[in-house]
Every structure is written in structure tokens, then in C-alpha cells.
Amino acid sequence: MAAARSRAEKASKATAQPAPAKQAVAPKPAAAAKPEAPKAKAEPAKPAAPKPNFKAKEFVVYPAHGVGQILEIQEQEVAGHRLELFVINFDKEKMTLRVPTNKANAVGMRKLSDSGVVDSAIETLRGRARIKRTMWSRRAQEYEAKINSGDLISIAEVVRDLYRSERQPEQSYSERQLYEAALDRMAREVAAVERIGEDAAIERVEQALQGTAKREKSDKPDEASSEAA
């Protein structure tokens, strides 16, 4: 009995002890809202390049080759796209060039100069040669850049600067090549603008150059008279 009573008392004490309190779990902080990335501004649409106003059978100037004639404006399909092309014939070089119409302005293709520009170019020939005191290799590069610019006045400057009269020292081979290239480019455009033959255009250019040489000779004082003075 005593043993049974002691077991009952121990059981009641164990029941009376409070259960250990559960530790409170702190709530997880809410994830911070990510700032919205700024929306890229829509770029304004670029205006389409103006369509060049060239026509079939028209003479034009292509900077790298000079005067040519547009034979036709044709369309071709390239990689599933329709492409419009100027078909340009360079009769002297026996060459045909196809230029996309949307690239004509970018490559510097232009209409023939008007008569006023031609007169200015002829007047440029009558001026004094302006030869820089630099190495020939650098001057040659500058002359080539002027010839390939397609600008008639710049080409006339090359003709003027490289021209040699019979009384002047002969040109080197490279000088002669550049002179003839510039003379050919200029004469062909003068011929196309004034509707004359190329030989007649060359004669007009050379007359302007020879007139300059004669004037420069007359400007020089006579050596005999200067010594007598």
C-alpha cells in the first residue's frame, strides 16, 4: 500500500509540472520590393534619306570614276528584298557600275556641274600654281584625294599645280600620271556640260594653262635691262 501510494504521488507531481514554453519564432521580414528599371525612351524614327533625283540617260559624276551615263534604273531581288539600282556606263573605261539608289548620295554621286562652276574651274587654271613644300608622297596623296573627291574646282587645282610648260622642267612619271588623270576628269565633265567633244574640252583647258604660263613669263623682269639699271 505504501509503495502504491508513493507511486501515485510521483505521478501526480509529474502531471502538475508545467510544460516547457515554446520559443516564439520571429516572423521573416518581407522581401524589399525591387525598384522598377526605368523604361528606355523610344528613339524617334530617323527620316528616310531623300531619293536622288537622277534619270535614265542622264550624265552624272561618280567621284571614283568621273563622268558616266545612267543607262537605266532597274530592280533586282537580293536575299528576298527588292533593290533599285542605277546602271551607270563609263564608256572610256568600258565599265558598267550598279549603284543602289539609296546609296547614291552617300557615295557622293552628283549631277553635272552648271556652266558657272565650269567657268570658275577654268578661271582656277589661270591662277598661279600653289605647290606646298612637303614631301612628294604627301602631296601625291592630297592630289589623289582631290581627283577622287569629284569636285570640279579641286580637280582644276590639281591640273593647275601639276601643269608644266615646254620651258619648265619635265614631270616625273608619277606627276605625269596624276596630271593626266586630273586633266581627263576635268575635260570629260567640261565636254559633257558644254556638249563639245573631249578633244575640244582638253584644248580649252590647255589654252587656259598656256595663257597663265605666258603671263607669268611676261611678269618676270628682263635680266638684261635689270643688269643695265
Contacts in CASP RR format, 6 or more apart in sequence:
PFRMAT RR
TARGET T0000
AUTHOR 0000-0000-0000
METHOD contacts of the structure
MODEL  1
MAAARSRAEKASKATAQPAPAKQAVAPKPAAAAKPEAPKAKAEPAKPAAP
KPNFKAKEFVVYPAHGVGQILEIQEQEVAGHRLELFVINFDKEKMTLRVP
TNKANAVGMRKLSDSGVVDSAIETLRGRARIKRTMWSRRAQEYEAKINSG
DLISIAEVVRDLYRSERQPEQSYSERQLYEAALDRMAREVAAVERIGEDA
AIERVEQALQGTAKREKSDKPDEASSEAA
49 102 0 8 1.000
49 105 0 8 1.000
49 106 0 8 1.000
50 105 0 8 1.000
51 101 0 8 1.000
51 102 0 8 1.000
52 101 0 8 1.000
52 104 0 8 1.000
52 105 0 8 1.000
52 109 0 8 1.000
54 60 0 8 1.000
54 70 0 8 1.000
54 73 0 8 1.000
54 86 0 8 1.000
54 101 0 8 1.000
54 104 0 8 1.000
54 109 0 8 1.000
54 111 0 8 1.000
55 70 0 8 1.000
55 73 0 8 1.000
56 70 0 8 1.000
56 71 0 8 1.000
56 72 0 8 1.000
56 73 0 8 1.000
57 69 0 8 1.000
57 70 0 8 1.000
57 71 0 8 1.000
58 69 0 8 1.000
58 70 0 8 1.000
58 111 0 8 1.000
59 67 0 8 1.000
59 68 0 8 1.000
59 69 0 8 1.000
59 70 0 8 1.000
59 112 0 8 1.000
59 192 0 8 1.000
60 67 0 8 1.000
60 68 0 8 1.000
60 69 0 8 1.000
60 70 0 8 1.000
60 88 0 8 1.000
60 109 0 8 1.000
60 110 0 8 1.000
60 111 0 8 1.000
60 112 0 8 1.000
61 67 0 8 1.000
61 68 0 8 1.000
61 109 0 8 1.000
61 110 0 8 1.000
61 111 0 8 1.000
61 112 0 8 1.000
61 113 0 8 1.000
61 150 0 8 1.000
61 189 0 8 1.000
62 68 0 8 1.000
62 88 0 8 1.000
62 90 0 8 1.000
62 97 0 8 1.000
62 99 0 8 1.000
62 107 0 8 1.000
62 108 0 8 1.000
62 109 0 8 1.000
63 107 0 8 1.000
63 108 0 8 1.000
63 109 0 8 1.000
63 148 0 8 1.000
63 149 0 8 1.000
63 150 0 8 1.000
64 107 0 8 1.000
64 148 0 8 1.000
65 90 0 8 1.000
65 93 0 8 1.000
65 95 0 8 1.000
65 97 0 8 1.000
66 90 0 8 1.000
66 150 0 8 1.000
66 185 0 8 1.000
66 188 0 8 1.000
66 189 0 8 1.000
67 90 0 8 1.000
67 112 0 8 1.000
67 185 0 8 1.000
67 188 0 8 1.000
67 189 0 8 1.000
67 192 0 8 1.000
68 88 0 8 1.000
68 89 0 8 1.000
68 90 0 8 1.000
68 91 0 8 1.000
69 88 0 8 1.000
69 89 0 8 1.000
69 91 0 8 1.000
70 86 0 8 1.000
70 87 0 8 1.000
70 88 0 8 1.000
70 89 0 8 1.000
71 87 0 8 1.000
71 88 0 8 1.000
71 89 0 8 1.000
71 96 0 8 1.000
72 87 0 8 1.000
73 84 0 8 1.000
73 85 0 8 1.000
73 86 0 8 1.000
73 87 0 8 1.000
73 101 0 8 1.000
74 84 0 8 1.000
74 85 0 8 1.000
74 87 0 8 1.000
75 82 0 8 1.000
75 83 0 8 1.000
75 84 0 8 1.000
75 85 0 8 1.000
76 82 0 8 1.000
76 83 0 8 1.000
76 85 0 8 1.000
77 83 0 8 1.000
83 100 0 8 1.000
84 100 0 8 1.000
84 101 0 8 1.000
84 102 0 8 1.000
85 98 0 8 1.000
85 99 0 8 1.000
85 100 0 8 1.000
85 101 0 8 1.000
86 98 0 8 1.000
86 99 0 8 1.000
86 100 0 8 1.000
86 101 0 8 1.000
86 104 0 8 1.000
86 109 0 8 1.000
87 96 0 8 1.000
87 97 0 8 1.000
87 98 0 8 1.000
88 96 0 8 1.000
88 97 0 8 1.000
88 98 0 8 1.000
88 99 0 8 1.000
89 95 0 8 1.000
89 96 0 8 1.000
89 97 0 8 1.000
90 96 0 8 1.000
90 97 0 8 1.000
92 184 0 8 1.000
92 188 0 8 1.000
99 107 0 8 1.000
99 109 0 8 1.000
108 150 0 8 1.000
110 150 0 8 1.000
112 189 0 8 1.000
112 192 0 8 1.000
112 193 0 8 1.000
113 121 0 8 1.000
113 152 0 8 1.000
113 189 0 8 1.000
113 193 0 8 1.000
114 193 0 8 1.000
115 193 0 8 1.000
115 194 0 8 1.000
117 152 0 8 1.000
117 153 0 8 1.000
118 152 0 8 1.000
118 189 0 8 1.000
118 190 0 8 1.000
118 193 0 8 1.000
118 194 0 8 1.000
120 153 0 8 1.000
121 152 0 8 1.000
121 153 0 8 1.000
121 155 0 8 1.000
121 156 0 8 1.000
121 186 0 8 1.000
121 190 0 8 1.000
122 156 0 8 1.000
122 190 0 8 1.000
122 204 0 8 1.000
122 205 0 8 1.000
122 208 0 8 1.000
124 153 0 8 1.000
124 156 0 8 1.000
124 157 0 8 1.000
124 160 0 8 1.000
125 156 0 8 1.000
125 159 0 8 1.000
125 160 0 8 1.000
125 163 0 8 1.000
125 205 0 8 1.000
125 208 0 8 1.000
125 209 0 8 1.000
125 212 0 8 1.000
126 208 0 8 1.000
126 211 0 8 1.000
126 212 0 8 1.000
126 215 0 8 1.000
127 160 0 8 1.000
127 212 0 8 1.000
128 212 0 8 1.000
128 216 0 8 1.000
129 160 0 8 1.000
129 161 0 8 1.000
129 163 0 8 1.000
130 157 0 8 1.000
130 161 0 8 1.000
131 139 0 8 1.000
131 161 0 8 1.000
132 139 0 8 1.000
132 142 0 8 1.000
136 172 0 8 1.000
136 174 0 8 1.000
140 174 0 8 1.000
140 178 0 8 1.000
143 158 0 8 1.000
143 161 0 8 1.000
143 162 0 8 1.000
143 178 0 8 1.000
143 182 0 8 1.000
144 178 0 8 1.000
146 154 0 8 1.000
146 155 0 8 1.000
146 157 0 8 1.000
146 158 0 8 1.000
146 182 0 8 1.000
147 154 0 8 1.000
147 155 0 8 1.000
147 158 0 8 1.000
147 178 0 8 1.000
147 181 0 8 1.000
147 182 0 8 1.000
147 185 0 8 1.000
149 155 0 8 1.000
150 185 0 8 1.000
152 186 0 8 1.000
152 189 0 8 1.000
155 182 0 8 1.000
155 185 0 8 1.000
155 186 0 8 1.000
156 186 0 8 1.000
158 178 0 8 1.000
158 179 0 8 1.000
158 182 0 8 1.000
159 179 0 8 1.000
159 182 0 8 1.000
159 183 0 8 1.000
159 186 0 8 1.000
159 205 0 8 1.000
159 209 0 8 1.000
160 209 0 8 1.000
160 212 0 8 1.000
162 171 0 8 1.000
162 175 0 8 1.000
162 178 0 8 1.000
162 179 0 8 1.000
162 182 0 8 1.000
163 179 0 8 1.000
163 209 0 8 1.000
163 213 0 8 1.000
164 170 0 8 1.000
164 171 0 8 1.000
164 179 0 8 1.000
165 209 0 8 1.000
165 210 0 8 1.000
165 213 0 8 1.000
167 213 0 8 1.000
167 217 0 8 1.000
168 213 0 8 1.000
171 179 0 8 1.000
183 202 0 8 1.000
183 205 0 8 1.000
186 201 0 8 1.000
186 205 0 8 1.000
187 198 0 8 1.000
187 201 0 8 1.000
187 202 0 8 1.000
187 205 0 8 1.000
188 198 0 8 1.000
188 201 0 8 1.000
190 196 0 8 1.000
190 201 0 8 1.000
190 204 0 8 1.000
190 205 0 8 1.000
191 197 0 8 1.000
191 198 0 8 1.000
191 200 0 8 1.000
191 201 0 8 1.000
194 201 0 8 1.000
END
